[in-house]
Amino acid sequence: MELKAIIIGSGVAGLAAATRLAIQGIKVSVYEKNGVAGGKLGSITNQGYQFDTGPSLFTEPYLLQSLFDEAGERMEDYLTYEECDELCRYFFESGKKITALADINHFANEMEEQLDESAENIKQYLQNAEKLFNSVGDIFLNSSLHKRKTWFHRRVFKSLKQVKLQHLINTLHEFNKVALKSKEAVQLFDRYATYNGSSPYKTPGMLSMIPHIEYNEGVYYPHGGMIKIIEALQCLAEKKGVQFYFNTPVDRIIYSNGSVKGVVVNHQNIMADIIISNADIYFTYDHLLGRKAQAKKLLRQPRSSSAVVFYWGIKKTFPALGLHNIFFSNDYKAEFNAIFNKFSVYQDPTVYINITSKKEEGHAPANSENWFVMVNTPAHTGQHWEQIQQEIKAAVLKKLHRLLGEDVAAYIEFEQVLNPVLIAEQTWAKDGALYGAASNNKFSAFLRAPNFFKKIQGLYCCGGTVHPGGGIPLCLRSAKISVDILQQDLTKLNHRH
Ligand SMILES: Cc1cc2nc3c(=O)[nH]c(=O)nc-3n(C[C@H](O)[C@H](O)[C@H](O)COP(=O)(O)OP(=O)(O)OC[C@H]3O[C@@H](n4cnc5c(N)ncnc54)[C@H](O)[C@@H]3O)c2cc1C
């Protein structure tokens, strides 16, 4: 008889997991509390401006490609994208600027010319990142760390040989300070700790592998904006027979005798053989399973950073800016100390600006631009965000005035704001943290929740708050890992059925 599966939540990982199950002939239903799919990856359109509300950086498109391949569909029929020639424009308070082009030689030479950092050194850094990513990254990102099988494999021994003591005992910042000479180059590569919502002053040197993804593999732009990724994933899932139920929160997961039985939705029991929760793992334990003690245990790991985002419709064009732009804080250490130790926002925060109208004119009215302006913040611990938002806005405008020589405030004709409390409300993310737990210690990869539940057969989880972590590429990986584990359990599940 046909197995039935329920996916709780339609974030990137939930959508990918749904398709992965459906193509195995399993009957899949997705329950989503919101009116639309996507979770943290959303979109707004207002006054002629279109904004992606969450993720703005698209990397590792081959992960999506392999999902479409496995589903027997041509990805280009659902989603098209292009590789960007330019990765990011960096602005430092010293007045120095780096336009990081995708061409590594060009980037390395630019670093030498602008920051007096040897081009050879930069290339060496990126080669080391590649080696680390292809060896250790492969184990940590593509398999469950909680299955013995992962560790009893010949490749593990070979891969671990790439790990040097400084990847383990040094923080990313200490690692970068040894590897690079200039203060600005250290800051530029420290920045990659924020890709999983962590601090470079706490996260291990192992994260020096992250720049490999951008510099060696490339940065991409999905035509139509990031929201097209969700639309493509939802279309693919529907094509494979997945049934979606929107505005339908799951209240509880039903389980007994060590096996999952179904879910409670609108006071009704809906039975299933398999459940994959794409909800924040804290709420999966606390709310859906009623396992309060285990949920509390998860909070021993500090939450990742969150964000305040301003969506600004700007009635002017700025040739000095590109698709991705970073205006660095003058004191990165103080900025991360504020976020992770004082749970506040530093007075001169680093500002990230994404402008998709640089790629697609239709995303803003004529002679205008759609600015996604983001500042990293702590997750919500009771702060007054309305007031903090105003302070951040003033600091951002002052910084842009200093570094661009323009009074940007005069050109803002549309504004909408996102903050940690709204992120928590909209996607049920614990305290509005973007990536669940931060990777602020050496063992964090092992402390992330696994993609299965040892004591409840048939229950799995995927998404940014479980292994291997947040961000679109890791969410896609987590969907694959959870379904791979489930496949290994299929004999048991079929037997139960
Ligand atoms: C402002 C911002 C900027 C970001 N920038 C980037 C970036 O540039 N690049 C990048 O790769 N990543 C970025 N991220 C992170 C990325 O968006 C997330 O890691 C990823 O989208 C999370 O996907 P997920 O599969 O974990 O599901 P989520 O997006 O967390 O969605 C979970 C879904 O489950 C639903 N749900 C929860 N509980 C229930 C329930 N009980 N019943 C029914 N439905 C439920 C929620 O409504 C939600 O739709 C950013 C995030 C934000 C907010």
The ligand as an SDF file (V2000), in Angstrom:
LIG
                    3D

 53 58  0  0  0  0  0  0  0  0999 V2000
   16.5310   38.6940    6.2920 C   0  0  0  0  0  0  0  0  0  0  0  0
   17.1240   37.3790    5.9220 C   0  0  0  0  0  0  0  0  0  0  0  0
   18.2370   37.3090    5.0980 C   0  0  0  0  0  0  0  0  0  0  0  0
   18.7990   36.0730    4.7420 C   0  0  0  0  0  0  0  0  0  0  0  0
   19.8500   36.0420    3.8530 N   0  0  0  0  0  0  0  0  0  0  0  0
   20.2320   34.8430    3.3180 C   0  0  0  0  0  0  0  0  0  0  0  0
   21.0580   34.7800    2.1510 C   0  0  0  0  0  0  0  0  0  0  0  0
   21.4570   35.8060    1.5900 O   0  0  0  0  0  0  0  0  0  0  0  0
   21.4060   33.5630    1.6400 N   0  0  0  0  0  0  0  0  0  0  0  0
   20.9260   32.4060    2.1970 C   0  0  0  0  0  0  0  0  0  0  0  0
   21.2370   31.3150    1.6840 O   0  0  0  0  0  0  0  0  0  0  0  0
   20.1160   32.4360    3.2950 N   0  0  0  0  0  0  0  0  0  0  0  0
   19.7460   33.6130    3.8600 C   0  0  0  0  0  0  0  0  0  0  0  0
   18.8490   33.6590    4.8770 N   0  0  0  0  0  0  0  0  0  0  0  0
   18.4800   32.4040    5.5560 C   0  0  0  0  0  0  0  0  0  0  0  0
   17.4840   31.5870    4.7590 C   0  0  0  0  0  0  0  0  0  0  0  0
   16.4050   32.3920    4.4080 O   0  0  0  0  0  0  0  0  0  0  0  0
   16.9860   30.4460    5.6210 C   0  0  0  0  0  0  0  0  0  0  0  0
   18.0620   29.6790    6.1520 O   0  0  0  0  0  0  0  0  0  0  0  0
   16.0920   29.4910    4.8250 C   0  0  0  0  0  0  0  0  0  0  0  0
   15.2190   30.1750    3.9620 O   0  0  0  0  0  0  0  0  0  0  0  0
   15.3190   28.6720    5.8480 C   0  0  0  0  0  0  0  0  0  0  0  0
   14.5540   27.6930    5.1930 O   0  0  0  0  0  0  0  0  0  0  0  0
   13.8650   26.5360    6.0000 P   0  0  0  0  0  0  0  0  0  0  0  0
   13.6890   25.4060    5.0410 O   0  0  0  0  0  0  0  0  0  0  0  0
   14.5890   26.2810    7.2520 O   0  0  0  0  0  0  0  0  0  0  0  0
   12.4120   27.0610    6.3370 O   0  0  0  0  0  0  0  0  0  0  0  0
   11.8380   28.4510    6.8930 P   0  0  0  0  0  0  0  0  0  0  0  0
   12.0880   29.5030    5.8910 O   0  0  0  0  0  0  0  0  0  0  0  0
   12.2570   28.6790    8.2760 O   0  0  0  0  0  0  0  0  0  0  0  0
   10.2870   28.1160    6.8220 O   0  0  0  0  0  0  0  0  0  0  0  0
    9.6510   27.2670    7.7210 C   0  0  0  0  0  0  0  0  0  0  0  0
    8.1900   27.2570    7.3330 C   0  0  0  0  0  0  0  0  0  0  0  0
    7.4730   26.4360    8.2180 O   0  0  0  0  0  0  0  0  0  0  0  0
    6.2380   27.0560    8.5500 C   0  0  0  0  0  0  0  0  0  0  0  0
    5.8030   26.4990    9.8280 N   0  0  0  0  0  0  0  0  0  0  0  0
    6.4710   26.5470   11.0170 C   0  0  0  0  0  0  0  0  0  0  0  0
    5.7740   25.8950   11.9800 N   0  0  0  0  0  0  0  0  0  0  0  0
    4.6550   25.4110   11.3620 C   0  0  0  0  0  0  0  0  0  0  0  0
    3.5510   24.6410   11.8290 C   0  0  0  0  0  0  0  0  0  0  0  0
    3.4410   24.2320   13.0950 N   0  0  0  0  0  0  0  0  0  0  0  0
    2.5650   24.3230   10.9440 N   0  0  0  0  0  0  0  0  0  0  0  0
    2.6360   24.7210    9.6300 C   0  0  0  0  0  0  0  0  0  0  0  0
    3.6730   25.4710    9.1560 N   0  0  0  0  0  0  0  0  0  0  0  0
    4.6680   25.7970    9.9970 C   0  0  0  0  0  0  0  0  0  0  0  0
    6.5790   28.5280    8.6000 C   0  0  0  0  0  0  0  0  0  0  0  0
    5.4420   29.3350    8.4360 O   0  0  0  0  0  0  0  0  0  0  0  0
    7.5450   28.6400    7.4180 C   0  0  0  0  0  0  0  0  0  0  0  0
    6.8620   28.9140    6.2250 O   0  0  0  0  0  0  0  0  0  0  0  0
   18.2570   34.8780    5.2580 C   0  0  0  0  0  0  0  0  0  0  0  0
   17.1260   34.9300    6.0850 C   0  0  0  0  0  0  0  0  0  0  0  0
   16.5460   36.1590    6.3900 C   0  0  0  0  0  0  0  0  0  0  0  0
   15.2900   36.2000    7.2440 C   0  0  0  0  0  0  0  0  0  0  0  0
  1  2  1  0
  2  3  1  0
  2 52  2  0
  3  4  2  0
  4  5  1  0
  4 50  1  0
  5  6  2  0
  6  7  1  0
  6 13  1  0
  7  8  2  0
  7  9  1  0
  9 10  1  0
 10 11  2  0
 10 12  1  0
 12 13  2  0
 13 14  1  0
 14 15  1  0
 14 50  1  0
 15 16  1  0
 16 17  1  0
 16 18  1  0
 18 19  1  0
 18 20  1  0
 20 21  1  0
 20 22  1  0
 22 23  1  0
 23 24  1  0
 24 25  2  0
 24 26  1  0
 24 27  1  0
 27 28  1  0
 28 29  2  0
 28 30  1  0
 28 31  1  0
 31 32  1  0
 32 33  1  0
 33 34  1  0
 33 48  1  0
 34 35  1  0
 35 36  1  0
 35 46  1  0
 36 37  1  0
 36 45  1  0
 37 38  2  0
 38 39  1  0
 39 40  1  0
 39 45  2  0
 40 41  1  0
 40 42  2  0
 42 43  1  0
 43 44  2  0
 44 45  1  0
 46 47  1  0
 46 48  1  0
 48 49  1  0
 50 51  2  0
 51 52  1  0
 52 53  1  0
M  END
$$$$
